[in-house]
Amino acid sequence: MKRNAMELCVGLLLLFSLAGVGHSCVDPESAYRFTGIVCRLTYPAAVVLNEKTTEVIQAAFKHAKYPNIQGEKSMLFMGKLNYGLHNLEIHNLTIGKSEFELQENKGIGITISNVSVVFKGTIIYEYGSYLFSVGQSLDFEVESQIDLIINSKLYCGKGRVAADTSNCYLTFHKLQLLLQGDREPGWLKKVFTNFITITVKLVVKGQICKEINKVANILADFIQDTAEQFVSDGNISMNVGITSSPAITSNYVESYHKGLVTYNNTTSVIKDSVFKPDQISENRSLYFWLSDDALEPLITAAYHDGRFVINISGTELTDMFQTQLSTDRPNLVNKWLFSEEPLLRSWCASVPRFWTTPQGSSVRVVAAVELSSAKQDSPALYFETEVEVYVRASYAEKKVILKATPVNISISNFTTSEDVSERLSAYLQEAVEKIGIPKVIPYLEATMTALMDKQNLNLFDIINPEVIPYNGYVLVQMDFGFPQHLLVEFLRKTLV
């Protein structure tokens, strides 16, 4: 199975694998137990990655630092010839096609054919003997036609995905040295052509292969740093370092990640993950397997960071209470609602519980609600409500969409200047279900969408994403368009 791509393939495989900082790696089966996130990149995704491969290959050629070439040779009748090739630069680079093959349990075999490139520089030479000496400086060009074969491997290097492309071969179908553009050289220039081209071959091969390996790992680090930033915000970060070297089959590349959440120097732990390889299929381009062990600590960290707080006032508040309920609104609530500058404030009173079943992601939370106004010394009403909901998530038109189905709602811990009646309790329970939850869900959708936009998710062309809940984990599957902005940013920052 062959597909176009080079370092772009190597690097973007890493991107979508969300590789990040970590510690030592173990074999895949042992790694499963400590895995909070899994990424599988399949054949259709590789087709997408074909599109821009030449930009990274060109960067590898152009960014290579070609050393000065020094040499000497004894020549009949001329004595000793000393020469040096200086200021070697790339010009007129074009690339034909590139193919690669996923080699099961080995790596990625890459063939890049018909690379046409002109090297330009200056040659300084001197020849002669103790009786005479002649020296000169000439501009030169080297016209070349090259094929590359690279057997690259992805491995675990200090807890990160790293690329080894040292198994690299160049075949020169053409290598012509031109001195001062002369295509019909005299005898001396022919002498140069015969032996300098051999030296040029060795230098170009060594530098290109070295640069390809360097660019592959620079791109890998760039993408992994980007991925780590994507899953971090403020004081909350996630360690998505790999737990094992990536698994490669003829149909996909799969990587296993820790998914450990850090907040205020405290890091979560995963000891017995529920992951099994057969939980992911091969029908879509890209899969993310996310365990409750990774998601619940994120929610806990967000709670401790004070992120689950909402304040509602003004017309937003009065409009919210236009919702018709079957229970009449109590006088206490009426007086508060029509007081001067009424304010509703709600926050989590305890750490939310989170777990996933095929029905959806279940969230159980105790929320505190306070009704106050500008002219009151104490709140008109304080109460707590324990709410459990099933939440189904999706992503469409670059927005997070949440659908919540209430499972259980209870009201407790009243604090008010008036007597607490059954009517008030019934009203608040219905208000939480029909006003509170429908208000909180759009608030969470907007907040999560803004956070995703902040991390540039909106720059990706995500096609028909699905979020499917199972027992203990969520599977996100999608197709995608080429993330051109990442390549542009990489080339701008790293290879300019």
N, C-alpha and C positions, 0 to 999 in steps of 0.2 A: 504494500500500500504506500504509494508515493505521494508526496505533497510538497509544495514550495515552502521554503523558509530556511533561515539560517540562525544568526544570533537572535533575530526577532522571535523565531520559534522558541529557541531556548529560553529567552528572557520572558516572553509572554506566557509560556507555560508556567513559569514561576509566578508571574503576576496573578494569574487566575488560580494558582495554588495557594495564594495568600501566604507565601513563605515569610518567616520573620525570625527574630532573635530567639535563641533557645540554648539548650545545653547538649549533652551527648545524645546519640541516637542508638536505637536498638533494632533488632530484626522486626519486620512488619507485624508478625503475629503477636509478639510481645508488646509492640507499640500500640496495638489496638486498645489495650486496657487503659492507656493513658491519653487517649485521643479524644479531644472535644470537638474538633472540626476536621472534616475530610473534604477534599476537592477532587473531582474527576473531570478531566478535560478530554473529550472524545474526538473522533475523526472529523465530524462536521466543524468543530471549533478550529481544527488545524487548517481546514479549507479557508476559513476567515483569515487566519494568520498569514496565508500566502500573499495577501494583497500588497504588503509594503516591505517585503523582505529586502529588496534592493537598497532601500535607504540605509539600513543598518550595515549591509555588506559594504556599501560605498564608504560609510563612516569608518569601517575597519581598515580599508585600504588607505583612505586619506589621512586617518589619524596616526598611522604607523610612522614611527621615527626611524628613518633609514640612515644607518651610520655611514660615515665616510669609508670608502673601500681603498685600502692600501695594498700594493703588491710589487713584486719585482720578478724579473725573468731574464735569464741569460740568453742572448740571441747571437747567432752566427754573424760575423762581420760588423755587428753593431755594439758589441759589448753588453753591458748590463742595462736593462730597461727598468726604471722605477716609475710607477704611476700611482695616481690617486684619483678616485671619483668622489666628487664633493657635491653637497647641496642637492641631493636626490629628492625630487618632488614628483607628485602624481599629476597627470594631465589626461584629459579626454577618456575618462573612465566610463565604460559601458558594460552592462552585465546581461548575458543571454537569459538563461533560465536556471532555476534551482529546484532540486527535488530532494525529498527526504523520506525516510522509512522508519517507522517505529519498530525497533528490534526488541522483541520480547526478552525481558530480564537482562538486557544489555544496555541499550541507550538509543540514540537517534543517529541514524546514518544519513549523512548529508552529501549531496553531489551538486556542485555548482559549475555549470559549463559555460564556455564562451565568454570569459571575462577578458575584455579588450582594454588595455591600459598602456599609456605612454609615460615612461619615466624620463624626466629631464634633469640635467645637472651640468657640472663642469668637470672636465678631465685635465689633470695637470701631469705631465710626463717629462722624463729626462732620460736620455740614453747616451751611451758613449763609453770611453775608457779613460785611462790616465793620460792619453794623448789628446783626446778631444771630448767635448760634451755639448749636447744639444738639448734644450728644454723648451716647452711650449704649453700654453693653456688654451683649451678648446671647449666650446659648448658641445654637449652630446645629447642624443635622445636614444631611448631603448623602446622599440615597439614590441609589444608582447601580446600573445593570445594564450590564456591560461585556463585550465580546468582545476577545480579543487575537490578533494574528497576528504570529508571530515567525519570521523566516528566519535561523536560526542557522548559523554556520559553525564548523568545527573546523579549527584551523590550528596551525602550529608556532611557538610563541613562546619563544625562548631555550631551545630543546631540549625544551620541554614542550608537551603538548597544551593549547591554550587555546581558549576559546569566545568567539565574537563574536556577540552577540545585538542589536547596535545597530540592525539592520533590524527595527524593532518598531513595531507599529501598534495603537492602541486605538480601538475603536468604541463610543460611548456610546449605548445604546438607551434609557437613562433617566438623568437627572441632575436631581434635585429638591432645591432648597434649602429647608429648614424652619428658621424662626427661632423658638426656644423651643417647638418641636414644633407650631407653628401650621400646620394644613393649609388654613386659609381665611384667608390673610394680608390685611391691609389694603393700601392703596395704596402706602405706603412700603416695606413688605416685598416687594411685587411688583416695585418698582423694583430692589431688591437682587437679587431672583431673576433678573431679566432680564439683568443684565450681570455679576454675580459668578460665575454658573455658567460663563460662558465662560472666565473666569480659572481657575476650579477645574479645568476640563477640561485646560487646558494644563499646570497644575502637576502634576496627578495623572498624566497621560500621561508627562511628563518623568521624574518620580520613579519610577514603576513600571518603565518601560523601563530606566532607569538601575540600579534595584535588581535587576531580573532579570539584567542583564549582570553585575552585581557578585556576586550569589549564585551564578550559573553558574560564575564563575571561582574564588570561594571554595571551592565544592564541588569543583571540579576540582583545586585545590591540596590540599585536604584528602585527597581520594582518592589523588592521586599521592604525597603524603607517606606515606599509609598503605601504599601499594604498595611504596614504597622501603623502609620499615621491615620489610615482610613478607619481602623478599629479603635482609635484612641481619641479621647476628647477631654480636655481639662485635666482633672486629677484621676480620671479613669483611663486605664489602658488595658490592652489584652496581649498576652504573649502568644503569638501564633507560630512560634518556632516549631520545626518539624520534629516528630518523635521517631521517624525512621526515614531512610532513603526513599525517594519516590518509587512506586511500582510502575513498570512500563509493560504494556502488552501491545499487540499489533493494532488494537482498537482504541486505547486510551492511555493517558498518563494520570496517575492518582497519587496524591500526597496526603500525609497524615500530620495533623497539627495539634498543639497542646490546648489552645483555647483557654488559657488561664488568665483570670481577671485580677488586676492589681489596683488597689485603691488605698491611699495613705499607707504605703509600705506593707500592706497585707495582701497576700496572693492566695487565690483559691487553689484547690487541689482536686485532681481527678484520679481516682484509684481503680475504678472498675467500670469502664465505659461500656455501653451497650452496642457499640459498633460491630457490624459484620459486613464483609464485602458484598454479600448478595442483597443488601438493602438499597443498593444503587444500581440503576440500569444503564444502558448505553444508547438510549433513543434520542436524547437531547444533546446539545453541544456542551453544556456546562452544568455541573451539579455541585451544590454545597450541602454537606451533611452537618447539621448543627445539633449538638446534644443539649439536653436540659442542664447538664453539668457545666456547660459554657454559658448558657443563656441566663440561668437563675442568678449566678453571681453578678452578672451585668445589672440585673434589676436591683439586686441588693446594694450594689455600689451606687447606683443612681439614687436610691432611697437615702442612703447616708450622705450623699452629696447635695441633698435638699432639692432634687429636681422634680419631685412630685408635689408641686404646690401650684394652686391656681387661684387668682383673685379676679372677681367679676363685679363690675359696677356700671353705673350709667345706663344708657339705653340698651346695652347688651344684657344687663341684668333684668330690666323690665320686660324686654322682648322675650327673654327666656321663660318668664313666668306667665306668658300668654298661653302656654300650652294648657289645653283643657284636660282636667282630671275628673274622675268620677267622684272623688272626695272633695267636699267644699274646703276652700282655703280658710284656715283658722284666723281669728282676729289678730292673734299675735303676729302671724306672718304678714297679714294685711298692713298692720300698723308699721311694721319694720319696712316693708316694701315702699310705703308712701312717706317714709320719714326723710329727713334731709341727708343726702349722700349715702344711701344704703350700700353696703358692701357685703358680698358673700366671699368667704375665704375657705378653701378646702385643702387638706393635705393628708398624706399618709400618716396614720398614728402608729403604725408598726411596720416591720419589714414585710413586703408582699410575698406571698407564696406563689410559686410558678411550677407547673408541670404540664406535660403534653400527652394527649391521648388522640386516637383517630377522630374524635369529635372536634378537636381544636386544642389550642393552648389554654389551659385553665389558669386563671389568676384569682387568688383570694386575697383580699386586702381589707383592712380596717381603716376607713377614711374618717377624718374629723371634719366637721362642718361648723362654721361660725358665722352667724348673721349679726352684723353690727352696723352702726351709722355714726355720722360725724357728731351728733348732739347727745349721744348716749355714753355714759361713763363705762358701762359694762355691756357686753354683747346681749342682744335681745334673746338669742338662743344659741346654745352649743349642744351638739349631739354627735354621736359616733354611729357609723353604719358599717356593718360587715357585709361585704359584697363578694359574691363569687360569680364569675362570668366565663363563658367559653369565647375565645377570640380567634377569628380566622383572619389571617393577614394576606394581602396581595399588593402588587405594585403595578400600576398602569398609568400611562400618560405622565410618567416621571413623578408620580405621587404615591405615597404609602396609603393604603386603604385598609381599614380595620372594621370588621363586622363583629359586634359583641352580642352575645345572647345571655341574658341573666339566668342564673341557676338558683341563686338564693340571695335574699336581702333581709337583713334584720337591723333594727334600730335600738340603740341603748345609750346609757350615760348622758341623760338630759341635764342641762343646766339652763334654767330660765327663771325669770321673775314671776311667771305665772304657773299655775298648776299644770302638771303634765297629764293630759287626758288621752284616752284611747283614740279619740278622733285625731288629735295631733300626731300620735304615733302612726296611725293608718295613713294620714295625709303625707307624712314625711317618707314613709316606705314607698308609696306610689310616686311621690315626687322624685325620689332617688332613681326609681326605675325608668320613669318616662321623661324626666327633665335632666337629672344629674348625669346618668350614664350617656344619653345622647349628646350631652354637652361636652363631657370629658373625652369621648372618642374622637370628635373632630379636633379637639385641642391636641391630643396625642398624635393624631395623623399629621397635623401641621408641624408640630415640634419635631417629629421623626423625619418628615420630608425635608425640613430646613436643615437638620443635622446631616442627612444624606447629601443634600445639595452642597453643604459646606465641605463635604469630603469629595465633591465632584462626581458623585454617582450619576447625576443628571447629564454628564458629558458622554456617558456610555449609551450605545444603542442596544438596549435590552429588549428582546423580542419574546413575547408571550411567556413571561415568567409565571411559575406556579409555586406556591408554598403549600406543601402537603404535610400535615401533622401525623405522627405515628406515636407509638408508646415510647416515651423517653427521648424523642428526637424529632426534628423538623427537617424535611428534605426540600431544598430550593432548587428548581431545575428551570433551565432557560436556554434560548439561543441568543446570540449577540452579534452586533456589528463591530467592525474594527475600532478599537479605542485610539483613534489617531492622535488625540491630544496628549496621550502618554508618550508616544514616540516623539512627537514634536518637542515636548518638554525635556525628554531625555537627551535628544540631540542638541537642544539649545543649552542645557546646563552642563553637559558632560563632554561633548565632542566638538564644541565650537572652537 
